[in-house]
Amino acid sequence: MERLIIFLYGLLGSIVVWPLSLFLRRHPNFRGTLLQRLGLSLPDIPAGRRVLWVHAASVGEVKAVAGLVSAVRDHSPDMFVCMSCMTATGRKVAAQTRGIDLVFPVPFDVPWAMRRHVLRIMPVAVLIVETEIWPAMILSARRLSIPVVFVNARMSARAHERYVKLAGVFGQLLAGVKVLAMAGDDAQRFRGIGARDVQVLGNLKLDLVASGDKALSEALLRELGIKDRPVFIAGSVREGEEQPVVDAIIRITTRIPDLYSIIAPRHPDRVQYIADMAAGLGIRWGLRSSGATGQAGIDLLIVDTMGELFTLYGISDAAFVGGSLLDLGGQNILEPIAWGVPTLHGQSMGNFVWALDAVKGLTTTVKDARGLADAVIAMLMDQKASRARGLEAREALRSSRGVTERYLHALEPYLGRTSSIQ
């Protein structure tokens, strides 16, 4: 039965791919790539080179695996590394990533398009980043005895619920595939749909978290004119979280009158909403883009610029990371922790369990505006104790690093020589 389903998948895909191509031809991710995706135009692979094929769907996956690709380049300088991506932005970022020699759009997952690509590339291995289970890709590699390895493998509970309904089919696909998972829950879910060779090596993103530059944070403090005011920041705030965050700030101010607050919305289109809310509540606010004049004498800074959140975390005495008060799965808590800042988040952290594991639970969980306010007040009233906890979390984060080396060691059988990384 499982073999029949896989056969029908390939047959139906081969039929549907032609009208689908016409439908997608103007889509930004597919424009100008259809001949390649259909296997009618193939990647230009140099003769005589060993090749590694890495598949990363989009920007997040490309960035996650960038450190590993760089390590592969140091380990095996003669390896030709090509990367396939689904999205245009993913391909753009991949083209700028150290260690990647060639970027191309991932072919449609139909047997003949994948087979033509695998035969042209003939890689020493196919590395699939995170959760991209493409049957034709896996089977085309298997038929040529080319190893397939999932790296930084993850599987959400929601995805697992879908996949487990066809566990027999996925068991057929994943037989002989190596799964290097980012966390124990992910490993268990892969095993639950039939994967047999599964290891937990950690999340490659742990090695990408930058260390805080104290000089930058001190310069920013001077620029903002905060001086000795206690600073609370709410970063990556998602739609629907603005009201409870602002309510919490008002409640904190009743106990900490000189509080300086910062809100960084996840999406720029929410800046005006927060500004209107603050104005309606009589809060003195300013925009980060307004410069010194617009920021003088304010109590709430609304971040409407890009690329500054990490440094802004570094000037804070307590940090809340959004995407977690509502059922949104959380956002990355490791940036404030990298500064040693005591960090809070809501109860919804399903997408970042690996981050919580890395810092051994040394964060504070809140469930609503009142809980957030009370926790921040406690932190600011006893900064010595809260700072000590923040520094403990930072040390836990540092001790969790070294993930890239573990992955490199696991990949050495395919790379061809002993690693030179110490």
C-alpha positions, 0 to 999 in steps of 0.5 A: 500500500505504501509503495502504491501511494508513493507511486501515485504521488509521483504520477499525479505530480508529473501530471499536475506540474505542467498546469502548476508551472503556468499558474506560478510563472509570474510568482516572485519565487518562481519567475524565471526558474521554471526550466530549472525546476522542471529539469530542462535546464540543469546546474553547471557542475565542474567536472572532477569535483566532489559535490555536496548538495544542501537544500534549504527552503528559505532565508531562515534555513539558509542562515541556520546552516550557514555556519555548518557550510562554512565549517565544511569549507574549512574541513574540505576545501576542495568540496564544491557546495551547491545549495537549492532553495525554494524562495527568491530571498533564500537564493539571494541570501545563499549566494552571499553565504561563505562556502556556497559555490552555486545556488539554484532553485529546487526542482519540482518534486517529481521523479524525472526532474529530481532524477535529472538533477541528482544525475547531473550533480552526483553529490557525496550526500544530500543535506536537507535542512530542518523539515523538507521531506520531498519523496522524489528527492529522497528516492532519487538519491537512494536509487544512486546510493547517495546518502541523505541526511536531515540536518538541524532537523525539526518537526512541530507537533502540528506537522507530526499530527499530519505526517503520522497519519501516513507513518507507513509511507514516511517510514518507507521514505526515511528508511536509510535516511540519517536524521540529525535533530535539533532537540529531543522532541524533534527526534521523537517525532521523526522516530514516530513517523518511521525514521530509524537512524536519529541522533540529537545534536542540538540547534545550529542557531545556538552557534549563531548568537552573537556576543554583546559588545559593551561599547555599543550598548554604552554608546547607545545609552549616551545617545538616548540620554537615559543615564541611570534610568531603569530600562525595560524592553519588549522586543518582537512584540506581535499583533495582539500583544501590544495592549497587554505590553502597554498595560504592563508598562503603565502598571510598572510605572506606578512602582518604578516612576523613572522607568524608560520603556522600549517597544520593538514590534515584530512588524513595522506596520504596527508602529503607528498603532502603538504610537496612537495607543501611547498618545491616547494613554498620555504616555510621552513617546518617541520614535527611534528614527526621530533622532535626539530631538524626537527622543528627548524627555520621553518615557517610551521609545517605539522602535521603527528602525531595522537591525537594532534590536540586539543592541537595544536588548543590551541596554536593558535591565529586563527584557520581554520577548514577544510572540509568546503571550498569544498562541504564536509559538514564541520568538528568539529569547537568546538575544537578550540572554547573550547580554546577560539580561534577565529575560521574560516570555509568555507561555507559548514557546513551542517553536523555541523549546530548544532555546529554553533547553539551552539556557536550562529554564533560566528565564521567567514565564508570565501569562498576562499583562499583570504577571508581566508587570509584577515580574518586571517590578520584582526584577527592577526592585532587586537588580542584583538578584535578577542580574545574577540570574541573567548572567547564569543564563548567559553562561548556560548559553555559552556552554551549549555552543559547539553544535556546529562541530558536532554536526561536522563530526557526524558528517565526516564519513561523507566529507572524506577526511578528518576534521582540522577544527579543534 
